[in-house]
Amino acid sequence: MVGAVHRTVIVSTFDDNNPVETEPDILAPLERAYGAASQSAAKKYKFSRQFRGPLPSDMVHEGYSNHAVVSASNSPLGRCVMYVERMPGPSRPQEILDAASRTVDLASRALQAYFDSRPELHDRPEARRKIREFLQTELPADARNTTLLFQSMFRITERMEESKVEEHPDFMAEGLRLTLFLVERGYIQPGDVAVALPDIWNVALRGLLRKLQRAAGDASNGPVSSLMSKLEDPEAMAQAFNDGLSRIGVTREEFDKSLEGVVRVLADPTSVEVTWECDMPVQTNGEWDPQGKSLSWKSRGVAQPLWPAMLFAVWAEPESQFQMGHFGRIVLRDKLHEYNAWYAALSPPDREVWDRFMESLRPGADLQARLEGFQFPGTLSTTAPSTQPASQNAVEGARLLLEGLGGRS
């Protein structure tokens, strides 16, 4: 399987659930890797080709590429093939945190500049100092956490039908996780939880203004309170924010570009379907079609929030003659990849000892007892395999074989 794989990629883009043309910059790397696509009436582009050797980075999105690897593991008991692919998107946690920090820093500085310029606060230096302190410390920390929680809320939509996302209980649960965080931080009142989620940002904005008023120590009818009341109007707040951006020398376009680095994938309209023509895997997060003998993954977006989508599958090819000759039947298939990984980690001397031991095994009444009693030279303990460190003895290999003999291959 590693020598030659047949891969199909289907790309489509939607606007309000209506198919539209996919951007050329998304199709270009696929065309370079596969040649011309076949196109359906639904504006789906299908690319298909057999590859020998490394798989290409055939998808590019917002400067990020996918990364696909096919790897094999071998032992006398058989061969396993693993496929793993990361879709385009940030692959380093610090990238996400840095993008959020840059955007939050711009927003904080803009708000500071706006409030510093307000005539209502010119004769209130202590109020300005407290507002500035809040905007420099508490708000940035809360905004970064809110960004990550917001992205996490959308991360679970990867395999949901777009029309049913907002109705899905897991999506709602993650939205309420974000809501409760904002309650704990004082941006949403506990009594508003039942109505906050559909309008969460405007509700949180009003909470932010209340926190700024409290930070300034202003009475309910004071000048700060009057200013904050005006800013409860979303358009007035937007104008105030743009005014603050201009005062720190940043255009709204520059801020929006920074913001895209954090949330751009949340509204990614391009979906991808990756399909393999293959035998049934023993482990995968894809969807197996037994009639078509194909394995496919569907992603609502080329890139996904927080983490790009991960695709994987494992196939097992047991060495039937060896397993039948030494165990009387196939004992390892579904967990053959675990055995092969353990086998590969053995030191050369231990592997030689283990191979000789395996060659000596034959089907019979004493097979289980021999596996339970095996020890590498120098092993002091004679306890059961489940208590032995795998790096020093046969615990993992023996455990997997004993499970297989018990009917769990």
Residue pairs with C-beta under 8 A, 6 or more apart in sequence:
1 70
1 72
1 81
1 278
1 315
2 70
2 71
2 72
2 81
3 52
4 50
4 51
4 52
5 50
5 51
5 55
5 70
5 83
5 276
5 278
6 48
6 49
6 50
6 51
6 276
6 277
6 278
7 48
7 49
7 50
7 51
7 55
7 274
7 275
7 276
8 46
8 47
8 48
8 273
8 274
8 275
8 276
8 277
9 30
9 34
9 46
9 47
9 48
9 58
9 59
9 272
9 273
9 274
9 275
10 44
10 45
10 46
10 47
10 272
10 273
10 275
11 22
11 26
11 27
11 30
11 37
11 44
11 45
11 47
11 270
11 271
11 272
11 273
11 302
12 19
12 22
12 42
12 43
12 44
12 45
12 270
12 271
13 19
13 20
13 21
13 22
13 23
13 26
13 43
13 269
13 270
13 271
14 20
14 162
14 269
14 271
15 269
17 162
17 163
19 42
19 43
19 44
20 43
20 269
21 43
22 43
22 45
22 270
23 270
25 60
26 59
26 60
26 61
26 270
26 302
27 37
27 45
28 60
29 56
29 57
29 58
29 59
29 60
29 65
30 37
30 45
30 47
30 58
30 59
31 37
31 47
32 58
33 47
33 49
33 56
33 58
34 47
34 48
34 49
34 58
35 47
35 49
37 45
37 46
37 47
38 45
38 46
39 45
39 46
40 46
47 58
54 69
55 68
55 69
55 70
55 85
56 68
57 65
57 66
57 67
57 68
58 66
59 65
59 66
59 87
59 88
59 272
59 302
60 66
60 88
61 88
61 89
61 268
61 270
61 302
61 303
62 88
62 264
62 265
62 303
64 88
64 89
64 90
64 91
64 303
64 308
65 88
66 85
66 86
66 87
66 88
66 308
67 85
67 86
67 91
68 83
68 84
68 85
68 86
69 83
69 84
69 85
70 81
70 82
70 83
71 81
71 82
71 84
72 79
72 80
72 81
72 82
73 79
73 80
73 82
73 337
73 340
73 341
73 344
74 80
74 340
75 336
75 339
75 340
75 343
75 344
76 319
76 322
76 355
76 358
77 318
77 319
77 322
77 323
77 332
77 336
77 339
77 340
77 343
78 316
78 317
78 318
78 319
78 322
78 323
78 332
78 333
78 336
78 340
79 316
79 317
79 319
79 340
80 314
80 315
80 316
80 317
80 336
80 337
80 340
81 314
81 315
81 317
82 312
82 313
82 314
82 315
82 337
83 276
83 311
83 312
83 313
83 314
84 310
84 311
84 312
85 274
85 310
85 311
85 312
86 308
86 309
86 310
86 311
87 272
87 299
87 302
87 303
87 304
87 308
87 309
87 310
87 311
88 302
88 303
88 308
89 265
89 303
89 304
89 307
89 308
89 309
90 96
90 99
90 307
90 308
91 308
96 148
96 151
96 262
96 306
97 144
99 258
99 261
99 262
100 143
100 144
100 147
100 148
100 262
101 140
101 144
102 258
102 261
103 147
103 255
103 258
103 259
103 261
103 262
104 139
104 140
104 143
104 144
104 147
105 140
106 245
106 248
106 250
106 255
106 258
107 143
107 241
107 255
108 135
108 136
108 139
108 140
108 143
109 244
109 248
110 241
110 244
110 245
110 247
110 248
110 250
110 255
111 135
111 139
111 241
111 244
112 131
112 132
112 135
112 136
112 244
113 244
113 245
113 247
113 248
114 240
114 241
114 243
114 244
114 247
115 121
115 128
115 131
115 132
115 135
115 212
115 244
116 128
116 132
117 243
117 244
117 247
118 227
120 223
120 224
120 226
120 227
121 127
121 128
121 131
121 216
121 223
121 224
121 227
124 216
124 223
124 224
126 217
127 216
127 217
127 218
127 224
128 216
130 215
130 216
130 217
131 212
131 215
131 216
133 215
134 211
134 212
134 215
138 211
139 208
142 185
142 187
145 181
146 178
146 181
146 182
147 262
147 263
148 306
149 174
149 177
149 178
149 181
150 178
150 263
150 266
151 262
151 263
151 266
151 305
151 306
152 174
152 177
152 305
152 306
153 171
153 174
153 175
153 177
153 178
154 266
154 304
154 305
154 306
155 304
155 305
155 306
155 307
156 168
156 170
156 171
156 174
157 165
157 168
157 171
157 300
158 299
158 300
158 301
158 304
158 309
159 298
159 299
159 300
160 168
160 171
160 300
162 300
165 171
166 172
172 197
175 197
175 200
176 193
176 197
178 200
179 188
179 193
179 196
179 197
179 200
180 193
182 188
182 196
182 200
182 204
182 207
183 189
183 190
183 193
186 207
186 210
186 211
187 203
187 204
187 207
187 208
187 211
188 196
188 200
188 203
188 204
188 207
189 207
192 203
195 203
196 203
196 204
202 234
205 232
205 234
205 237
206 232
209 228
209 229
209 231
209 232
210 228
212 224
212 228
213 224
213 225
213 228
216 224
218 224
218 225
219 225
230 236
231 237
231 240
242 252
245 251
245 252
245 255
263 305
264 303
265 301
265 303
265 304
265 305
266 305
268 300
268 301
268 302
268 303
268 304
269 301
270 301
270 302
271 298
271 299
271 300
271 301
271 302
272 298
272 299
272 302
273 296
273 297
273 298
273 299
274 296
274 297
274 299
274 311
275 294
275 295
275 296
275 297
276 286
276 294
276 295
276 296
276 313
277 293
277 294
278 293
278 294
278 295
278 313
278 315
279 293
279 315
280 288
280 290
280 293
281 288
281 295
281 313
281 314
281 315
282 314
282 315
282 316
282 333
282 334
282 335
282 336
282 337
283 312
283 313
283 314
283 334
283 337
284 295
284 312
284 313
284 314
285 297
285 310
285 311
285 312
285 313
286 295
286 296
286 297
286 311
286 313
287 295
287 296
287 297
287 298
288 294
288 295
289 295
289 296
295 313
297 309
297 311
299 309
301 309
314 337
316 332
316 333
316 334
316 336
316 337
318 330
318 332
318 333
318 336
320 330
323 329
323 330
323 331
323 332
324 330
325 362
326 358
326 359
326 361
326 362
326 363
327 361
327 363
327 367
327 401
327 404
327 405
328 363
328 367
330 404
330 409
331 401
331 404
331 405
331 409
332 339
332 400
332 401
332 404
332 409
333 409
334 408
334 409
335 400
335 403
335 404
335 408
335 409
338 396
338 400
339 396
339 397
339 400
339 401
342 390
342 396
342 397
342 400
343 351
343 354
343 397
345 390
345 391
346 354
350 376
353 376
353 377
354 376
354 394
354 397
357 374
357 394
361 367
361 370
361 371
367 405
368 402
368 405
371 385
371 394
371 398
371 401
371 402
371 405
372 384
372 385
372 398
372 402
374 393
374 394
374 398
375 381
375 382
375 393
375 394
376 392
376 393
376 394
379 388
379 392
379 393
381 387
381 388
381 393
385 393
385 394
385 395
385 398
385 399
385 402
386 395
386 399
387 395
388 394
388 395
389 395
390 396
390 397
403 409
